[in-house]
């Protein structure tokens, strides 16, 4: 058996904050507000909440239970459940290998913007995308010179990656748990402060009303698919993270209760992210929620202009990008830890050596994403820049496939009793056992296939958006 002595979180709250930190990331900040604005505001929020406590709960409790039961990272965990599904562990492990490098590139962008606002130059970033395009598209004439020049993303990518390295080297309890226990409360406080300030802006109430009041005439299949896709993306599912963190969870902890707390943290943060961004951007755009864009365009182009239009915008922008940095770090640390955990399980390497190996690999693999809008902008894969392609393959293709196959494994091969028995360790109750049984066997696989088909149709054939 490949199993070694396993680290663990020192407390239940340490586990919950680390797992919630993994779930709370850039997806909550730059994708949730956009989708909420696109799919009807309040009605999208309502659908999202329903899906979190059903679909999201089912997949999360399954993955954490698999990890705690097997005490292994994802490759060994799936093999321990059924040797025929060993391949699934390798696919799941490959997801963070793809995501970590480009996520660290984006984390570098965040670090650059925080530095810009900290040094009082936030106004320079509020030029309708000129600052962002010049930064990400920087070309010093050669690859090496571009990577080393602070005018471009290279050094910021390195700095951000090394922050992750330091935390992961310190281990589960002294590194990840301590970092999460510090960053998550700070993250919550900063988010609430910015949300409150956002609501004081003239015209913000129109955005608040749109965001909170459900308009059932705007409900559609696209609303459901959009909410499923966002929830799936934002909860760190199907990438081995929750299995890894579950393997560090003490058996005396009440698993279902912990999952519920993670759901609450992640959902509250997504909700507050909407409060931070939607009212402010709607006010900035004269009451038009359709002007809220997604991804880097929202984070690095629209919001700096919104901050510049505010009183004390420089301070608000600084606080906001500090919040974004913490949100990004809590997610990328979990991604790096997942790969390190696999390497430690499958090789004789210790934590420090495994982490340094992963760091070097992330830096090398991340170079195309780092240069993909600059010197290598002319190189595309199926019409996408490197970073966009890696994001598409991991989030739109591999993650739904991993989740569907996990549902088949648990729902139709080994049986849902395996998960139920793990949840009910030490006499704990499993209040949503019937829901879990029905969702994992029948409903979740159908919804996941719908996500996969929708994403492929959108990205490859341009047949519409989810």
N, C-alpha and C positions, 0 to 999 in steps of 0.2 A: 504493500500500500504506500502511496506517495505522501501520505499525510505526515506533517511535521508538527512540532509543538506550535500551538496556535496562539497568536496575540489576541487580546480582547479589549473591548471598551470597559472602562472601570465602573461605569454606571449606566442605568437605563437612559437618563437624560443626556449623557454623553453620546450614546448610540443614536438617540432621536435627533439631536442637534446635528450630528455628522451626516446622518442620512437625509435629514431635511435640507442641510446645506448643499448636499449633492443635487437634490431636486431643485432647489432655488438657484437659478442661474440666469444666463442671458435670455433664455427662451421666455422666462416670465417677464422680462423687462422690455424686450423689443418685439416679441411676437404676440403676446397676450393682448396688450392694448390695441394693436393693429387689428387683430382678428375680432376683438370685441367691437371695435368701431365698424369693421366691414360687415359683420353679420348681425347687426341690429342692436348692439349695446346690451340692454337689460335682458333680452331673450337669450343672447349668447351666454351671458353670465349664468342665467338660470340652468340652461342645458349643461354647461360646464360643471356646475355644482352637482347635478344629478349624476353625471358620468364619473366624477371623482369618487363618490361614495359607493359606486357599483363596479364599473369597469376598472378604474384605477386601483381601488382597494383589492380587487381580485388578483390582478397581476402583481401588485406589490407584496401582498401577503404570501403569494406563491413563491416569489423569488427569495424573499427573506427566509421563509421556512425551509426552502431547499438549501440555502447556505448554512443555516443553523443546524439542520439535521446532518448534513454531510461533513461540516467543518472544513470545507474545501473551497477553493476558487472555482470559477465557472467550468473550466475544462474538467477537473476531477469530479465536480458536483454532478454534472449531467451523466458522466460515465458511471458514477456510483448508483444512480437511480436506475439506469438501464444502459448496458454496454452498447446497444444498437444506436443510442443517441449520443455517443461520444463526439461525433462530428458537430453536434449542436453547440457543445461547449467551446469548440474551436472557433465557430462562427461568432458566438457571443464575445469571445475574447478578442476577436479581430476588430470588433466595433470600436472599443476605446483606442486601439492601435491607430485607427484611421482618424478618430475625432481629436485625440489629445494634441497632435501637432498643430492642426489648424485652429483649434480652440485657443491654444497658447499664442498663436499669431494675433487673434482677435483680442486676447487678453493684453497683448502688447499695445494694441491700438488704444485700449482703455487706459493703460498706464501712461501713454503719451498724452492723452487728453487730460488726465488728472494732473500731470505735471504742468501742462499748459495753463490750466485754470489756477493751480496753486501759485504759479509765478505771475499771476495777474494778467495773463495774455488771453483770457477767454474770449474777448471781443474778436481776436484774430480768427477764431474757429467759427464765428457766426457770419460766414460769407457765402451761404447757400451752396456749400459743398466744395468750394475752391480749396480750402485748407485741407479737407479730408482727401480729395483727389490728388493734391500735390504731395501729401504725406504718403499715402498708400502707393501712389504711382511714381515715387521717387526713383531716379536712375542716375547713379554717379558715374556711369560710363563702363563699369565692369561689375560683375557679380560680387566679388570680394569687397570692392569699395562701397557698393550699395548696402551690403550687409553690415558694414562697420560704421556707417555714417548716421548720426543721430537725427539727421533730417528725414530719414526714412524709417521704415518699421523694423529693420534688422536688430539693432541693439535693444529696442524695447521688447521684442519677441524673446531675446536672450534673458533679459532681466526678469520678465514675467515667468519664464520657464524655470529659472533658478530659484525663485521664491517657492514654487511648487516642490522643487527638489529638496529644499531645506526642510520643509514641513514633513514630507513623506519619509525622509531619512530618519527623522526623530521617532517614527513609528506610529502605531495606532493610538496608544494612550497619551504619550508625551508630545506627539506631533499633531495628528489629525484631530483627536478629541479636544486637545487644548486649543488649537486654532479655531475649531468650530464653536467651542464654548465661548470664545471671545468674539469671533466675527458675527455669529448669528444674532445675539442680542443687540450688538451695535448696528447691524444691518436693519433690524426691526425698528429701532429708534430713529435712525436716519430716514427710513422709508416713511414712517408716520409723520415726521417733521416736514419733509418735502411735500407730502400729500396735503397736510393742513395748509401749508403756505400756498400750494397750487390752487386750493379752493378759495383763497382770498383775492385772486386776480379778477379784475373786472371782466365779466362775460363767462366766467368759469361755471356758473350755475347751469347754463344751457348744456354744457358737456356733461355735468354731473347728472342731470335729468336723463339725458340720452343713455348714459352708462348704467343707471340703476333701475329705470322703469322698463319692465318687459313690454315690448310691442309684439303681440302674438301674430300679427299680420306679416311680420318679417321672418317667422319661423319657416325653415325649409330643410331638406336633406343636407344641403350645403352647410347649414348651421350646425347640424349634428356632426358631420364629418370634420368640419373645422374645429369643433370643440374636442372631438376624440383625438385628432391629430395633435392639437396643442397639449392636451393632458398627457398623452403618451410621450411626447417630446420633453415635457417639463418635469416629469416625475422620475427621470433617470431609469426608465424601464428598458429591458431587453438589451442591455449592454454589459451585463455581468457585475455592475456596481452593487446592486441590492443583494445579489448572491454573496459577493465578497464581504460586504458589511454584515450580512446575516451570519456569515461564518465567524465573525468576531463578536457576535452577540451572546451574552451569557444565557444559559438555559433557564435560569430562574426568572429572567425578565418575561413579562406578559407580552407575547408577540402581537396579538391583535390590538391591544391597547397602544403599543408603540407605533404600529402602522397607522392607527387612527390619528395619533399626535403628529406624525409626519404629514399625513394628508392635510390636517388643519394648518400646519405651518406653511406648507407649499401653497395651499389655496388662498390663505390670508395674504401671503406675499404677492401672489398674482393679482388678487383683488386690489391691494394697496398700490401695486404698480399701475393698475388702471386709473386709480384715483390721482396718482402723481402726474400721469401723462395725458390722459384724455381731456380733462377739463382745461388744462393749460394749453394744449395744442389747439383745441376747439376754440378757445378764446383768442388765441393768436391768429387763427384762420377765419375769424369773424363768424364763428358759429357753425362751421362746416366740418362734421366728423369724417367725411370721406377723404379729407386731406391728410389724415393720419397714415403715414406709410410704415413699412415694415423693415426690420433688420437694421443694417448699418445706416441706411438713409434716415431712419427715425433717430437713432442714437447719436450719430456723429454729424448730421446735417441739420435736421429740423430742431432738435432740442437745444443745441447751442444758440440758434437764432431766437428761440423762445426765452432762454435765459437772458440773452442780451436785451430783450424787450422788457424784462422785469426790473423792478427796484431790487437792489442787492443781488442782481443776477450773477455776478462773479462768485459771490459766496454760495449761492444756491447751486451753481454749476459745479463748484469744487466739492460740495457735500454730495451732490448727485453722483459724480464720477468716482468718489471714494466708495459710495454705496455699490456702484456697478462693479468696481474692482473687487470688493469683498464677495459679491454674489458670484462673479466669475471664478474667483479663487476657490470657493467652497465646492464648486462643481469640478474644476480641472484637477484639484487635489484628489478627488475621488476617482477620476478617470485614470490618473497616473498610478494611484494606489492599486487599482484593479489589475493593471498590467504587471506591476511589481509583485503582487500577490501570486499571479499565475507563474511568473518566473521563479519565485521562491518555492512554489509547490513542485515545479517540474525540473528544477536544476539544484545543484548543491550551493548556489550563490546565496549569500546572506543579504540582509536588507540594504545595506549601504551599496554594495556592488550592484545589486539588481536595480536600485534606484538610479545610480549613475549610468548604467547601461541604457535604461529607459530614457533618461535625459538626453544622452547623445543621440539615440535613435529619433526622439521627438524633434530635436533640433535639425537633424539631417532631413527627415521626412517633411518637416515643416517649411524647408527652404522654398519649394515650389509655391506653396500658399503665400509665403512672405513676399516673393518676387512676382507673383502672378498678376499683379495690377501695375507692375513697373517694367523692369527689363524683359520679363517673360510674358508680357500682356498679349503678345501675338500668338501664344501657344494655348490652344483650348482642347478640351476633351468633350466630344459630342456637343460642341457649341458652348461649353461652360469653362470659366476660369478654374484653375486648380482648386481653390478653396471651395467654390460652389459645387464642383464635381464631388469632392470628398464629402461635403455636407449631404449631397443628394444620395450618394451610395450608402452612407451610414444611416442617416435618419429616414430616408424614404424607401430604401430597399431592404437593407440587412436587418434593421431593428424590427420592422413588422414581420419579417420572415422568422426571426428568432422567437418572437412572441407567439406567432401562430403555432410553430412547432412545439413550444413549451406547453401551450394549451392542449395540443394533441397528446404529448407525453403524459401530462398530469391527468387530463380528463378522460383519456381513452386507452392508455397503456398501463401505467402503474396505478392509476386510480386516485381520486381526490382524497381518499382516506389517509394517504401518506402525508398530505399537507395538514389535514384536520388533526391527525394524531400529534404532529409536531406543535401545532398551535395550542393544543390542549395539554401540553407538558405541565407537570406539577399541579394537575387539577384545575388549570385555567379554563375558562369558558371560551367557546367560539360562537359568539352571538350571530355572526353573519355566515354560518356554515352552509346553510341551504342556498343563500345567495351565491356564495363562492362556487358551490357544486354546479349550479345551473349556468352561471356566467362562464366558468372555465371550460365546460363541456360544449356549450352550444352558442351562447350569445357573443362572447369575446372573440372566438375565431372568425365569425362572420363579419364583425365590425373591423377586425384587423385586416382581413382580406379586402374589405371595402376601402380602408386607408391605403393599402398597397396599390390597388388598382387605380384609385383616384390620383395618388401621387405620380404614378408612372404615366397615366394619361395626361396629367398636367405638364410634367417636366419633359417628357419625351415626345409627346404628340401635340401639345398645346391645345388640349381639348377643353380647357376651362380650369378653374381653381376650386380647391376644396372649400 
